[in-house]
Amino acid sequence: MNNNNDAAEYDYVIVGAGSAGCVLANRLSADGKHSVLLLEAGPKDTNIWIHVPLGYGKLFKEKSVNWMYQTEPEPGLNGRQVFQPRGKVLGGSSSINGLLYVRGQHEDYDRWRQRGNAGWGYDDVLPYFRKAEDQQRGGDKYHGAGGPLPVSDWRHHDPLSEAFVHAAAEVGIPTNPDFNGATQEGAGFFQTTTRRGRRASTARSYLRPALTRGNLRVETSALAQRILFDAKRANGVAYKQDGQLRTAKARKEVLVSSGAYNSPQLLQLSGVGPADLLKQHGIEIVLDAPGVGNDLQDHMQVRIVTRCAQTVTLNDVVNNPVRRVMAGLRYAALRKGPLTIAAGTSGAFFKTSPRLASPDIQIHFLPFSTDKMGEKLHPFSGFTASVCQLRPESRGSLKIKSADASVPPEIRINYLATETDRRAFIDGIRILRKILAAPALKSYSVDEVDPGAKVVSDDDLLDFCRRTGSTVYHPTSTCRMGNDPLAVVDNRLKVRGIEGLRVVDASVMPDLMSGNTNAPTIMIAEKASDMILEDAR
């Protein structure tokens, strides 16, 4: 363990052992030529609920592994603050997320390329999705087999989730067996980052196999304070561990992989950010970079709760002591049953208007119901389907509130700030209601609990969205890639105007992709690893 006056030196210092950082640690240390230090602010991933798929409900408000952020009051959501869970543990958010493996649409990545990011079109990124993947169904044109990241089908037969897929077909939404294949549109079952009923976080799938390497060091409970510079070259990181300030020097590069909230926060704390903001907090300016913390985007969801006519929901299992114990025993013995439920069992992608080129709505179907995610399930039999707008126009910001790294940043997302976003939710709810009223779900459905049958007009539906809308936990784009004045990194993820510094995580996405952010973040880190090693030659 190094002390203040004897800073350890590494080729690469990675800040953040999350969905991207664990990938980088594995790939950059693989050939044994480079020394790598991986810093993580949280603990080791020993909490038992991390490894049980349904455990994400238990980790939702678990301070020991979760940053537990809140937005500022959101004007578009009646001034409500929105809870923002983020992983603070080895594996980062991949250790506490809802486990869905959804890459987004081919068009998302082609749009990134068209915005001036050469090398980031769909044909460019597909090889990295395939390289990462160990697809249970085997490899093909779209999927990889034998990669570090297990991707699996759900291990539990659920009649409700199946009925949802049939109901979607009855209202004209085709069945799609693979949302990550030729096209995303349609209804079907989600695949998950699990193997044999256990979560496959990046800590488990990428970091664990690399831990025996002598050239990789991992430090937990190590909160980065700032990046160190020699003029405009990053050459190390100061971090706090066990109440002591320590430093680690980087001979080649500092790699910031702290996520869409903590990466821009660390850059700002280090003097790379909007000059006025830095001055306000007495931080010495290394580079006036107004785009750092700009362009924050997130997916919002609005949930419809339906009372179920049959006792086939997770509510019925959890609220019945005998069934609850049986589910636990079944999971312990076979790694099957309700404890393998991810944050969406089946779902659908569809367009709210035929004028659109690709789906703008994602539905997550769940065979349980609750007032708020992470809270107690309802005492009655119930199921949930949520509407998520895939490409919001609304943009927010992230700003430090203090020069102290332990103070949470100011998060403003500006949900529902544009007419397109508001319209998408109103139309999306109407289409979802058609699915929920289709014959396949008739025998299961008693009535709509929330928002209820009386909520019908555009104004009432929008009011419901404002009262109850929440996040799907996909913040991105705060250190956006591009070549315009507000872009933070270039297409090789190097911070523009600084040497020896890259950002590698969801914050570099030029805009939000149409799906869940974990798989694309892993892809970004796979691609970045190749670029970093190329540049080291």
Order of alpha helices (4+ residues) and beta strands (2+ residues): beta-alpha-beta-alpha-alpha-beta-beta-alpha-alpha-beta-beta-alpha-beta-beta-beta-beta-beta-beta-beta-alpha-beta-alpha-beta-beta-alpha-alpha-beta-beta-beta-beta-beta-alpha-alpha-beta-alpha-beta-beta-alpha
